Amino acid sequence: GRPQSPHLSIYSPQLTAVLSITHRATGMALAFYTIAFGLTAAVAPESISDYIDAVECMDLGAPA
């Protein structure tokens, strides 16, 4: 018969394919969190400056 595709147990995925899938997944996660943050900010009971002050009080430090 016809040759079959390699089984997943013996197939070694290429680096470019893995990086492409990872890039797509992180992009979808960032888009989800951005949309969720925007919707939350739109319906939040306080003003945005109150939330900015709360984040600044966390003392997360500045990026190097």
Secondary structure, DSSP 8 states (H G I E B T S, - for coil): -------TTT----HHHHHHHHHHHHHHHHHHHHHHHHHHHHH-SS-HHHHHHHHHHT------
